[in-house]
């Protein structure tokens, strides 16, 4: 998320920007674990809310940010 340039790391700005967050650490932080999993939220869940930016700009931003993620061996989730 730190490598994103167009998409903001935030829960909600109440505007039209594209946003990304980890609900487990933000909006669902204080819910009991069974409630979180009931909503389908796990520790590795990422919420992406698309705003009004041009689609090609968002795709480019996501690709460049994902390229910064180191490769790891697959894990059972």
Beta strands, then each sheet from edge to edge (+ up, - down):
strand 1: 8-9
strand 2: 19-21
strand 3: 47-49
sheet 1: 1+ 2+ 3-
end
